Amino acid sequence: MKNRDWKEWIKRAGVRALKTVAQTFVATVGSAAVLGAVNWPVVFSASALAGILSLATSVAGLPELPETKPQQTE
């Protein structure tokens, strides 16, 4: 397992997830408004799912974080 700075990872992954939620929210409301009516439960569930998927994707790695090198023991 990688040696990570977990506080920094949580902070950056959280920011990324919140941005994804906001983008999904705006896109879903915009698309639904064009069709005539906004189905709010669908908007909120799609936004929540996008945030969860963003966090899951961040587990593989965040390009915003520098790679940590393993500590060498002497």
Gaussian input, Z-matrix of N, CA and C with variables (Angstrom, degrees):
# hf/3-21g

backbone

0 1
 N
 C     1     B1
 C     2     B2     1     A1
 N     3     B3     2     A2     1     D1
 C     4     B4     3     A3     2     D2
 C     5     B5     4     A4     3     D3
 N     6     B6     5     A5     4     D4
 C     7     B7     6     A6     5     D5
 C     8     B8     7     A7     6     D6
 N     9     B9     8     A8     7     D7
 C    10    B10     9     A9     8     D8
 C    11    B11    10    A10     9     D9
 N    12    B12    11    A11    10    D10
 C    13    B13    12    A12    11    D11
 C    14    B14    13    A13    12    D12
 N    15    B15    14    A14    13    D13
 C    16    B16    15    A15    14    D14
 C    17    B17    16    A16    15    D15
 N    18    B18    17    A17    16    D16
 C    19    B19    18    A18    17    D17
 C    20    B20    19    A19    18    D18
 N    21    B21    20    A20    19    D19
 C    22    B22    21    A21    20    D20
 C    23    B23    22    A22    21    D21
 N    24    B24    23    A23    22    D22
 C    25    B25    24    A24    23    D23
 C    26    B26    25    A25    24    D24
 N    27    B27    26    A26    25    D25
 C    28    B28    27    A27    26    D26
 C    29    B29    28    A28    27    D27
 N    30    B30    29    A29    28    D28
 C    31    B31    30    A30    29    D29
 C    32    B32    31    A31    30    D30
 N    33    B33    32    A32    31    D31
 C    34    B34    33    A33    32    D32
 C    35    B35    34    A34    33    D33
 N    36    B36    35    A35    34    D34
 C    37    B37    36    A36    35    D35
 C    38    B38    37    A37    36    D36
 N    39    B39    38    A38    37    D37
 C    40    B40    39    A39    38    D38
 C    41    B41    40    A40    39    D39
 N    42    B42    41    A41    40    D40
 C    43    B43    42    A42    41    D41
 C    44    B44    43    A43    42    D42
 N    45    B45    44    A44    43    D43
 C    46    B46    45    A45    44    D44
 C    47    B47    46    A46    45    D45
 N    48    B48    47    A47    46    D46
 C    49    B49    48    A48    47    D47
 C    50    B50    49    A49    48    D48
 N    51    B51    50    A50    49    D49
 C    52    B52    51    A51    50    D50
 C    53    B53    52    A52    51    D51
 N    54    B54    53    A53    52    D52
 C    55    B55    54    A54    53    D53
 C    56    B56    55    A55    54    D54
 N    57    B57    56    A56    55    D55
 C    58    B58    57    A57    56    D56
 C    59    B59    58    A58    57    D57
 N    60    B60    59    A59    58    D58
 C    61    B61    60    A60    59    D59
 C    62    B62    61    A61    60    D60
 N    63    B63    62    A62    61    D61
 C    64    B64    63    A63    62    D62
 C    65    B65    64    A64    63    D63
 N    66    B66    65    A65    64    D64
 C    67    B67    66    A66    65    D65
 C    68    B68    67    A67    66    D66
 N    69    B69    68    A68    67    D67
 C    70    B70    69    A69    68    D68
 C    71    B71    70    A70    69    D69
 N    72    B72    71    A71    70    D70
 C    73    B73    72    A72    71    D71
 C    74    B74    73    A73    72    D72
 N    75    B75    74    A74    73    D73
 C    76    B76    75    A75    74    D74
 C    77    B77    76    A76    75    D75
 N    78    B78    77    A77    76    D76
 C    79    B79    78    A78    77    D77
 C    80    B80    79    A79    78    D78
 N    81    B81    80    A80    79    D79
 C    82    B82    81    A81    80    D80
 C    83    B83    82    A82    81    D81
 N    84    B84    83    A83    82    D82
 C    85    B85    84    A84    83    D83
 C    86    B86    85    A85    84    D84
 N    87    B87    86    A86    85    D85
 C    88    B88    87    A87    86    D86
 C    89    B89    88    A88    87    D87
 N    90    B90    89    A89    88    D88
 C    91    B91    90    A90    89    D89
 C    92    B92    91    A91    90    D90
 N    93    B93    92    A92    91    D91
 C    94    B94    93    A93    92    D92
 C    95    B95    94    A94    93    D93
 N    96    B96    95    A95    94    D94
 C    97    B97    96    A96    95    D95
 C    98    B98    97    A97    96    D96
 N    99    B99    98    A98    97    D97
 C   100   B100    99    A99    98    D98
 C   101   B101   100   A100    99    D99
 N   102   B102   101   A101   100   D100
 C   103   B103   102   A102   101   D101
 C   104   B104   103   A103   102   D102
 N   105   B105   104   A104   103   D103
 C   106   B106   105   A105   104   D104
 C   107   B107   106   A106   105   D105
 N   108   B108   107   A107   106   D106
 C   109   B109   108   A108   107   D107
 C   110   B110   109   A109   108   D108
 N   111   B111   110   A110   109   D109
 C   112   B112   111   A111   110   D110
 C   113   B113   112   A112   111   D111
 N   114   B114   113   A113   112   D112
 C   115   B115   114   A114   113   D113
 C   116   B116   115   A115   114   D114
 N   117   B117   116   A116   115   D115
 C   118   B118   117   A117   116   D116
 C   119   B119   118   A118   117   D117
 N   120   B120   119   A119   118   D118
 C   121   B121   120   A120   119   D119
 C   122   B122   121   A121   120   D120
 N   123   B123   122   A122   121   D121
 C   124   B124   123   A123   122   D122
 C   125   B125   124   A124   123   D123
 N   126   B126   125   A125   124   D124
 C   127   B127   126   A126   125   D125
 C   128   B128   127   A127   126   D126
 N   129   B129   128   A128   127   D127
 C   130   B130   129   A129   128   D128
 C   131   B131   130   A130   129   D129
 N   132   B132   131   A131   130   D130
 C   133   B133   132   A132   131   D131
 C   134   B134   133   A133   132   D132
 N   135   B135   134   A134   133   D133
 C   136   B136   135   A135   134   D134
 C   137   B137   136   A136   135   D135
 N   138   B138   137   A137   136   D136
 C   139   B139   138   A138   137   D137
 C   140   B140   139   A139   138   D138
 N   141   B141   140   A140   139   D139
 C   142   B142   141   A141   140   D140
 C   143   B143   142   A142   141   D141
 N   144   B144   143   A143   142   D142
 C   145   B145   144   A144   143   D143
 C   146   B146   145   A145   144   D144
 N   147   B147   146   A146   145   D145
 C   148   B148   147   A147   146   D146
 C   149   B149   148   A148   147   D147
 N   150   B150   149   A149   148   D148
 C   151   B151   150   A150   149   D149
 C   152   B152   151   A151   150   D150
 N   153   B153   152   A152   151   D151
 C   154   B154   153   A153   152   D152
 C   155   B155   154   A154   153   D153
 N   156   B156   155   A155   154   D154
 C   157   B157   156   A156   155   D155
 C   158   B158   157   A157   156   D156
 N   159   B159   158   A158   157   D157
 C   160   B160   159   A159   158   D158
 C   161   B161   160   A160   159   D159
 N   162   B162   161   A161   160   D160
 C   163   B163   162   A162   161   D161
 C   164   B164   163   A163   162   D162
 N   165   B165   164   A164   163   D163
 C   166   B166   165   A165   164   D164
 C   167   B167   166   A166   165   D165
 N   168   B168   167   A167   166   D166
 C   169   B169   168   A168   167   D167
 C   170   B170   169   A169   168   D168
 N   171   B171   170   A170   169   D169
 C   172   B172   171   A171   170   D170
 C   173   B173   172   A172   171   D171
 N   174   B174   173   A173   172   D172
 C   175   B175   174   A174   173   D173
 C   176   B176   175   A175   174   D174
 N   177   B177   176   A176   175   D175
 C   178   B178   177   A177   176   D176
 C   179   B179   178   A178   177   D177
 N   180   B180   179   A179   178   D178
 C   181   B181   180   A180   179   D179
 C   182   B182   181   A181   180   D180
 N   183   B183   182   A182   181   D181
 C   184   B184   183   A183   182   D182
 C   185   B185   184   A184   183   D183
 N   186   B186   185   A185   184   D184
 C   187   B187   186   A186   185   D185
 C   188   B188   187   A187   186   D186
 N   189   B189   188   A188   187   D187
 C   190   B190   189   A189   188   D188
 C   191   B191   190   A190   189   D189
 N   192   B192   191   A191   190   D190
 C   193   B193   192   A192   191   D191
 C   194   B194   193   A193   192   D192
 N   195   B195   194   A194   193   D193
 C   196   B196   195   A195   194   D194
 C   197   B197   196   A196   195   D195
 N   198   B198   197   A197   196   D196
 C   199   B199   198   A198   197   D197
 C   200   B200   199   A199   198   D198
 N   201   B201   200   A200   199   D199
 C   202   B202   201   A201   200   D200
 C   203   B203   202   A202   201   D201
 N   204   B204   203   A203   202   D202
 C   205   B205   204   A204   203   D203
 C   206   B206   205   A205   204   D204
 N   207   B207   206   A206   205   D205
 C   208   B208   207   A207   206   D206
 C   209   B209   208   A208   207   D207
 N   210   B210   209   A209   208   D208
 C   211   B211   210   A210   209   D209
 C   212   B212   211   A211   210   D210
 N   213   B213   212   A212   211   D211
 C   214   B214   213   A213   212   D212
 C   215   B215   214   A214   213   D213
 N   216   B216   215   A215   214   D214
 C   217   B217   216   A216   215   D215
 C   218   B218   217   A217   216   D216
 N   219   B219   218   A218   217   D217
 C   220   B220   219   A219   218   D218
 C   221   B221   220   A220   219   D219

   B1=1.4499
   B2=1.5222
   B3=1.2999
   B4=1.4530
   B5=1.5258
   B6=1.3054
   B7=1.4541
   B8=1.5298
   B9=1.3369
   B10=1.4586
   B11=1.5141
   B12=1.3140
   B13=1.4546
   B14=1.5335
   B15=1.3320
   B16=1.4595
   B17=1.5178
   B18=1.3191
   B19=1.4657
   B20=1.5225
   B21=1.3045
   B22=1.4658
   B23=1.5308
   B24=1.3355
   B25=1.4629
   B26=1.5262
   B27=1.3243
   B28=1.4697
   B29=1.5262
   B30=1.3141
   B31=1.4581
   B32=1.5243
   B33=1.3127
   B34=1.4735
   B35=1.5242
   B36=1.3232
   B37=1.4662
   B38=1.5238
   B39=1.3288
   B40=1.4558
   B41=1.5145
   B42=1.3228
   B43=1.4715
   B44=1.5236
   B45=1.3191
   B46=1.4649
   B47=1.5281
   B48=1.3256
   B49=1.4693
   B50=1.5309
   B51=1.3382
   B52=1.4709
   B53=1.5292
   B54=1.3186
   B55=1.4681
   B56=1.5211
   B57=1.3157
   B58=1.4609
   B59=1.5223
   B60=1.3337
   B61=1.4661
   B62=1.5333
   B63=1.3257
   B64=1.4637
   B65=1.5291
   B66=1.3212
   B67=1.4606
   B68=1.5285
   B69=1.3097
   B70=1.4677
   B71=1.5186
   B72=1.3383
   B73=1.4567
   B74=1.5249
   B75=1.3258
   B76=1.4703
   B77=1.5296
   B78=1.3180
   B79=1.4635
   B80=1.5276
   B81=1.3210
   B82=1.4611
   B83=1.5255
   B84=1.3385
   B85=1.4696
   B86=1.5262
   B87=1.3236
   B88=1.4623
   B89=1.5109
   B90=1.3071
   B91=1.4650
   B92=1.5252
   B93=1.3162
   B94=1.4664
   B95=1.5262
   B96=1.3215
   B97=1.4666
   B98=1.5229
   B99=1.3146
   B100=1.4688
   B101=1.5277
   B102=1.3179
   B103=1.4630
   B104=1.5316
   B105=1.3205
   B106=1.4591
   B107=1.5114
   B108=1.3222
   B109=1.4645
   B110=1.5195
   B111=1.3276
   B112=1.4620
   B113=1.5260
   B114=1.3053
   B115=1.4627
   B116=1.5272
   B117=1.3426
   B118=1.4585
   B119=1.5254
   B120=1.3375
   B121=1.4750
   B122=1.5307
   B123=1.3194
   B124=1.4638
   B125=1.5261
   B126=1.3330
   B127=1.4663
   B128=1.5290
   B129=1.3347
   B130=1.4639
   B131=1.5351
   B132=1.3327
   B133=1.4675
   B134=1.5288
   B135=1.3269
   B136=1.4670
   B137=1.5293
   B138=1.3263
   B139=1.4689
   B140=1.5214
   B141=1.3206
   B142=1.4692
   B143=1.5293
   B144=1.3238
   B145=1.4654
   B146=1.5280
   B147=1.3233
   B148=1.4674
   B149=1.5247
   B150=1.3314
   B151=1.4612
   B152=1.5177
   B153=1.3253
   B154=1.4669
   B155=1.5223
   B156=1.3246
   B157=1.4696
   B158=1.5264
   B159=1.3181
   B160=1.4585
   B161=1.5309
   B162=1.3274
   B163=1.4656
   B164=1.5274
   B165=1.3216
   B166=1.4652
   B167=1.5242
   B168=1.3196
   B169=1.4591
   B170=1.5278
   B171=1.3249
   B172=1.4608
   B173=1.5222
   B174=1.3240
   B175=1.4673
   B176=1.5276
   B177=1.3229
   B178=1.4636
   B179=1.5134
   B180=1.3150
   B181=1.4565
   B182=1.5090
   B183=1.2983
   B184=1.4561
   B185=1.5196
   B186=1.3122
   B187=1.4666
   B188=1.5225
   B189=1.3403
   B190=1.4604
   B191=1.5213
   B192=1.3241
   B193=1.4655
   B194=1.5227
   B195=1.3016
   B196=1.4774
   B197=1.5241
   B198=1.2872
   B199=1.4758
   B200=1.5139
   B201=1.3141
   B202=1.4526
   B203=1.5126
   B204=1.3018
   B205=1.4660
   B206=1.5205
   B207=1.3345
   B208=1.4640
   B209=1.5180
   B210=1.3091
   B211=1.4582
   B212=1.5108
   B213=1.3203
   B214=1.4646
   B215=1.5201
   B216=1.3087
   B217=1.4594
   B218=1.5178
   B219=1.3005
   B220=1.4623
   B221=1.5012
   A1=109.37
   A2=115.82
   A3=120.57
   A4=110.26
   A5=114.53
   A6=120.90
   A7=106.97
   A8=116.81
   A9=121.15
   A10=111.52
   A11=115.12
   A12=121.78
   A13=105.17
   A14=116.11
   A15=121.32
   A16=113.09
   A17=118.28
   A18=119.63
   A19=110.34
   A20=116.73
   A21=121.40
   A22=110.33
   A23=117.07
   A24=121.09
   A25=109.87
   A26=117.25
   A27=120.97
   A28=110.22
   A29=116.37
   A30=120.90
   A31=110.97
   A32=116.91
   A33=120.59
   A34=112.49
   A35=117.13
   A36=119.72
   A37=110.11
   A38=116.98
   A39=120.79
   A40=112.40
   A41=116.12
   A42=120.19
   A43=109.82
   A44=116.00
   A45=120.08
   A46=110.41
   A47=117.69
   A48=121.41
   A49=110.79
   A50=117.27
   A51=119.84
   A52=111.88
   A53=116.45
   A54=119.47
   A55=110.46
   A56=116.43
   A57=120.88
   A58=110.82
   A59=116.84
   A60=120.75
   A61=110.15
   A62=117.03
   A63=120.82
   A64=111.52
   A65=116.78
   A66=120.46
   A67=110.91
   A68=116.47
   A69=120.74
   A70=110.54
   A71=116.43
   A72=121.32
   A73=110.65
   A74=115.82
   A75=120.33
   A76=111.03
   A77=116.96
   A78=120.35
   A79=111.60
   A80=116.85
   A81=120.22
   A82=110.91
   A83=117.03
   A84=119.99
   A85=109.56
   A86=116.73
   A87=119.82
   A88=113.00
   A89=116.78
   A90=120.67
   A91=111.19
   A92=116.57
   A93=120.26
   A94=110.86
   A95=117.62
   A96=120.76
   A97=110.85
   A98=116.66
   A99=120.63
   A100=109.83
   A101=116.52
   A102=120.34
   A103=112.38
   A104=118.11
   A105=119.47
   A106=115.57
   A107=119.32
   A108=120.52
   A109=109.39
   A110=114.88
   A111=120.08
   A112=108.47
   A113=116.19
   A114=121.74
   A115=106.68
   A116=116.21
   A117=121.14
   A118=114.23
   A119=119.97
   A120=117.69
   A121=112.48
   A122=117.14
   A123=120.86
   A124=110.07
   A125=116.82
   A126=120.77
   A127=110.14
   A128=116.25
   A129=119.75
   A130=112.13
   A131=117.09
   A132=118.22
   A133=111.26
   A134=117.76
   A135=120.32
   A136=110.34
   A137=116.62
   A138=120.60
   A139=110.83
   A140=117.08
   A141=120.63
   A142=110.67
   A143=117.01
   A144=120.80
   A145=110.76
   A146=117.24
   A147=120.44
   A148=110.70
   A149=117.23
   A150=120.48
   A151=112.42
   A152=116.72
   A153=121.17
   A154=110.37
   A155=116.34
   A156=119.62
   A157=111.54
   A158=117.17
   A159=120.66
   A160=110.37
   A161=116.63
   A162=119.89
   A163=111.18
   A164=116.29
   A165=119.75
   A166=111.17
   A167=117.00
   A168=121.13
   A169=111.03
   A170=116.42
   A171=120.66
   A172=112.78
   A173=117.22
   A174=120.25
   A175=110.25
   A176=116.55
   A177=120.69
   A178=112.10
   A179=116.92
   A180=120.59
   A181=111.39
   A182=114.88
   A183=121.69
   A184=108.95
   A185=118.32
   A186=119.21
   A187=112.43
   A188=117.24
   A189=120.32
   A190=112.65
   A191=116.36
   A192=120.80
   A193=110.39
   A194=116.71
   A195=118.36
   A196=109.42
   A197=115.22
   A198=119.49
   A199=109.77
   A200=116.78
   A201=120.34
   A202=108.98
   A203=114.68
   A204=119.92
   A205=108.76
   A206=116.78
   A207=118.42
   A208=111.01
   A209=114.93
   A210=119.31
   A211=109.01
   A212=114.27
   A213=119.41
   A214=109.14
   A215=115.29
   A216=119.50
   A217=109.01
   A218=114.26
   A219=117.86
   A220=110.53
   D1=144.06
   D2=-178.24
   D3=-71.11
   D4=145.97
   D5=175.01
   D6=-85.79
   D7=107.12
   D8=-174.60
   D9=-115.96
   D10=154.91
   D11=168.23
   D12=-87.00
   D13=95.76
   D14=-170.70
   D15=-64.93
   D16=-34.94
   D17=178.21
   D18=-62.45
   D19=-45.04
   D20=179.59
   D21=-66.02
   D22=-40.25
   D23=179.40
   D24=-62.33
   D25=-46.70
   D26=-179.01
   D27=-61.65
   D28=-42.45
   D29=179.63
   D30=-61.31
   D31=-50.69
   D32=-176.53
   D33=-71.74
   D34=-38.64
   D35=177.49
   D36=-66.76
   D37=-36.23
   D38=177.73
   D39=-65.63
   D40=-43.05
   D41=177.71
   D42=-62.17
   D43=-43.96
   D44=179.72
   D45=-63.10
   D46=-42.26
   D47=179.83
   D48=-65.08
   D49=-41.78
   D50=178.60
   D51=-63.53
   D52=-38.96
   D53=176.60
   D54=-63.58
   D55=-41.07
   D56=179.36
   D57=-64.82
   D58=-42.27
   D59=177.62
   D60=-60.61
   D61=-46.20
   D62=-179.37
   D63=-62.55
   D64=-42.71
   D65=179.62
   D66=-64.25
   D67=-42.40
   D68=179.56
   D69=-65.77
   D70=-40.95
   D71=179.11
   D72=-59.19
   D73=-50.92
   D74=-178.55
   D75=-63.05
   D76=-43.45
   D77=-178.91
   D78=-65.77
   D79=-40.34
   D80=-178.39
   D81=-70.16
   D82=-42.32
   D83=177.69
   D84=-63.78
   D85=-43.70
   D86=179.34
   D87=-61.68
   D88=-43.39
   D89=179.49
   D90=-66.64
   D91=-42.56
   D92=-179.08
   D93=-67.81
   D94=-36.72
   D95=-179.83
   D96=-64.34
   D97=-36.12
   D98=177.74
   D99=-64.76
   D100=-35.56
   D101=-179.35
   D102=-78.59
   D103=-11.97
   D104=174.00
   D105=123.78
   D106=-37.23
   D107=-177.56
   D108=-146.39
   D109=140.49
   D110=179.39
   D111=-92.29
   D112=123.20
   D113=175.98
   D114=-94.15
   D115=96.02
   D116=-171.69
   D117=-60.21
   D118=-40.13
   D119=177.14
   D120=-59.24
   D121=-37.02
   D122=178.46
   D123=-67.72
   D124=-41.34
   D125=179.28
   D126=-60.59
   D127=-48.78
   D128=-177.45
   D129=-67.87
   D130=-39.41
   D131=-179.40
   D132=-70.08
   D133=-37.87
   D134=177.72
   D135=-65.66
   D136=-39.53
   D137=179.27
   D138=-66.72
   D139=-43.29
   D140=178.79
   D141=-63.45
   D142=-43.63
   D143=178.78
   D144=-61.83
   D145=-39.83
   D146=178.30
   D147=-62.16
   D148=-40.56
   D149=177.85
   D150=-64.43
   D151=-41.94
   D152=178.63
   D153=-64.17
   D154=-43.36
   D155=179.11
   D156=-66.06
   D157=-34.42
   D158=177.02
   D159=-63.34
   D160=-44.64
   D161=177.89
   D162=-63.74
   D163=-41.27
   D164=178.94
   D165=-63.00
   D166=-39.97
   D167=178.39
   D168=-66.86
   D169=-34.45
   D170=-179.08
   D171=-66.98
   D172=-20.45
   D173=178.25
   D174=-61.57
   D175=-33.73
   D176=179.69
   D177=-68.87
   D178=-23.24
   D179=178.40
   D180=145.31
   D181=147.00
   D182=177.49
   D183=-113.23
   D184=123.20
   D185=178.98
   D186=-65.56
   D187=-18.93
   D188=179.41
   D189=-71.62
   D190=-22.55
   D191=-177.84
   D192=-94.84
   D193=134.89
   D194=174.14
   D195=-69.49
   D196=145.36
   D197=176.80
   D198=-67.63
   D199=133.43
   D200=177.45
   D201=-90.17
   D202=139.99
   D203=179.67
   D204=-90.71
   D205=142.32
   D206=178.36
   D207=-61.16
   D208=142.94
   D209=178.24
   D210=-74.93
   D211=135.19
   D212=179.77
   D213=-92.88
   D214=135.47
   D215=176.54
   D216=-100.27
   D217=145.16
   D218=-178.36
   D219=-103.10

